[in-house]
Amino acid sequence: MEITNQIKNIDTIQAGNSMYALAERLYPICRSITGNGVRETLQIIKSYIPLDIIEVPTGTKVFDWEIPEEWNIRDAWIKDDKGEKIIDFKKLNLHVLNYSTPVEETIPLEELKKHIFTLPGQPDLVPYRTSYHNRQWGFCMSHNQLVGLENKNYKVKIDSDIKPGSLTYGEFYIQGETKAEILVSCHVCHPSLCNDNLSGIAVAVHLAAFLTTIKPHFSYRFIFIPGTIGSITWLSRNENILKNIRYGLVLNLLGDSSPFHYKKSRRENTATDTILAYVLADKEGSEIRNWSPYGYDERQFCSPGFDLPVGRLSRKPHGEFPEYHTSADNLDFISGSNMAQSYLLLLDVFTVMEGNRKWINLNPKGEPQLGKRGLYKNVGGQSNQQDYQMAILWVLSLSDGNHTMLDIANKAGLPFNLLVNAAHDLEKADLLKEIN
């Protein structure tokens, strides 16, 4: 397969450096479920891949939801009685409660504390907090800093606005040989958090760029969306194409050094689930988890009204590492080499998806005469001669229109690509035909 040949040419160090550089470029931007931070992020992604950017106006009904007013922030700080900034949004945008209403006033410490969020159990870290649907203002700081504040008045300012605008998301479609699609989704709503989810964005962008260099069998659709409301919005606008989705993955938390974790789709037995189990089988420490309605956007894609074959791939799952949703999820927490490993793993996944087709034996009455078709000669030229001969026989035996190539690989215990190569040799010899 072309994808296999192209993967061999990848410089993993260069790929990792490029992904890290993208994360580094996106890190300072304050993102939310709406606003200019999302637009800026999508424009940067567009410099890597030809992204379509879609705006959905405030007030638009999307199933049981409605597109909210748009939030934008320009500056925010807390100053002490000497005019010194003790909190500065421009130095770390996590310092502001996401979707804070504007405020400018001087208040005593006791009043200020009502608007401060900390992590007492992790006293040196700044938490990430949001208030999308409950209008309020607030700041986030380390608990140690809060404890150290003197009992005096403080001036607070949040220069923000919440007003009618739109929700923005990005989409990139790659036309394959068939209309059947592989859907890849990642969220773009988190501010300066690297594993969650600049790593997912960086890996997805580079996967999409790679796929533009080949002629894939499947079509691919990459969507870069705000969490929850973004996937609900995308689904509401694209119900007509959902029947084309053959496989799907939500990508996040792909930049740390933990083993891979895959969360199954709602059905727990889709082709996506089977392929991820196969690819991760030899990855040390990897874990397959059953479906849960709690998580990221897989819960929207897999909701009962859609029930799409979409699972979620990450390294350490959300909420299970101490850096999650804190200032410690920074550029030091991820690495280019870890993202490169995630990238290569996903290319392996795509390779299996691309090759996981069904075939029909065109000469099923007895074993065909392979020698006169030159197939034994091909076998003799293989370094793994015996395995290749068995691959030929297994493909012929199970190509009855009911078994996928992955079914054959699991049954035969032979490498997937070896079986795919055998199938293509048999096709060239007019002994095999692919079926849809």
JONORJO-V181766 format. One record per residue. N is the residue number from 1. NEAR is the number of other C-alpha atoms within 12 Angstrom. Layout:
# JONORJO-V181766
n = [N,N]
near = [NEAR,NEAR]
This chain:
# JONORJO-V181766
n = [1,2,3,4,5,6,7,8,9,10,11,12,13,14,15,16,17,18,19,20,21,22,23,24,25,26,27,28,29,30,31,32,33,34,35,36,37,38,39,40,41,42,43,44,45,46,47,48,49,50,51,52,53,54,55,56,57,58,59,60,61,62,63,64,65,66,67,68,69,70,71,72,73,74,75,76,77,78,79,80,81,82,83,84,85,86,87,88,89,90,91,92,93,94,95,96,97,98,99,100,101,102,103,104,105,106,107,108,109,110,111,112,113,114,115,116,117,118,119,120,121,122,123,124,125,126,127,128,129,130,131,132,133,134,135,136,137,138,139,140,141,142,143,144,145,146,147,148,149,150,151,152,153,154,155,156,157,158,159,160,161,162,163,164,165,166,167,168,169,170,171,172,173,174,175,176,177,178,179,180,181,182,183,184,185,186,187,188,189,190,191,192,193,194,195,196,197,198,199,200,201,202,203,204,205,206,207,208,209,210,211,212,213,214,215,216,217,218,219,220,221,222,223,224,225,226,227,228,229,230,231,232,233,234,235,236,237,238,239,240,241,242,243,244,245,246,247,248,249,250,251,252,253,254,255,256,257,258,259,260,261,262,263,264,265,266,267,268,269,270,271,272,273,274,275,276,277,278,279,280,281,282,283,284,285,286,287,288,289,290,291,292,293,294,295,296,297,298,299,300,301,302,303,304,305,306,307,308,309,310,311,312,313,314,315,316,317,318,319,320,321,322,323,324,325,326,327,328,329,330,331,332,333,334,335,336,337,338,339,340,341,342,343,344,345,346,347,348,349,350,351,352,353,354,355,356,357,358,359,360,361,362,363,364,365,366,367,368,369,370,371,372,373,374,375,376,377,378,379,380,381,382,383,384,385,386,387,388,389,390,391,392,393,394,395,396,397,398,399,400,401,402,403,404,405,406,407,408,409,410,411,412,413,414,415,416,417,418,419,420,421,422,423,424,425,426,427,428,429,430,431,432,433,434,435,436]
near = [28,22,31,29,16,21,26,14,16,22,17,23,20,17,31,30,23,27,41,38,26,34,44,29,23,35,38,26,35,39,43,47,40,46,41,30,34,38,35,28,43,40,25,28,37,24,16,25,30,21,27,24,28,25,27,31,23,24,20,23,19,25,19,12,19,22,35,31,28,35,39,34,34,24,26,38,38,41,28,25,20,12,15,14,19,29,34,25,34,23,20,32,39,44,40,49,40,45,42,38,32,29,26,20,19,21,23,22,25,18,18,29,28,17,28,34,32,33,27,19,14,21,23,22,30,39,38,38,34,30,22,26,21,15,19,25,37,40,43,44,40,30,23,19,23,30,19,14,25,17,17,19,22,29,27,37,31,35,25,29,27,29,22,19,23,32,46,44,44,41,35,34,28,34,22,21,16,19,23,26,33,43,44,45,48,45,46,54,46,44,46,44,45,45,51,45,46,48,53,48,51,52,51,48,43,39,40,39,29,30,35,24,20,26,22,30,28,34,33,40,40,41,44,52,46,38,38,33,38,42,42,35,40,38,32,26,19,20,20,12,21,28,19,22,31,34,42,45,47,47,50,46,47,49,45,38,28,28,27,38,37,42,46,39,43,30,27,27,22,26,33,39,36,33,42,44,31,32,34,29,21,14,21,12,16,26,27,31,23,20,27,22,22,20,26,41,41,43,33,35,42,36,24,15,16,25,29,39,41,44,50,50,49,46,39,31,35,29,18,14,20,22,31,31,32,38,36,28,36,33,30,20,32,39,36,35,27,34,49,35,33,43,42,33,34,39,31,28,37,38,35,38,42,40,35,36,34,28,37,28,32,25,21,21,12,12,17,24,18,23,15,11,18,17,31,25,16,24,27,16,14,18,12,16,19,18,24,33,32,26,38,39,31,36,48,41,30,29,37,26,24,20,26,34,47,41,32,37,34,25,21,25,19,28,26,38,31,35,40,40,29,40,43,27,30,38,26,17,25,21,31,30,26,28,19,19]
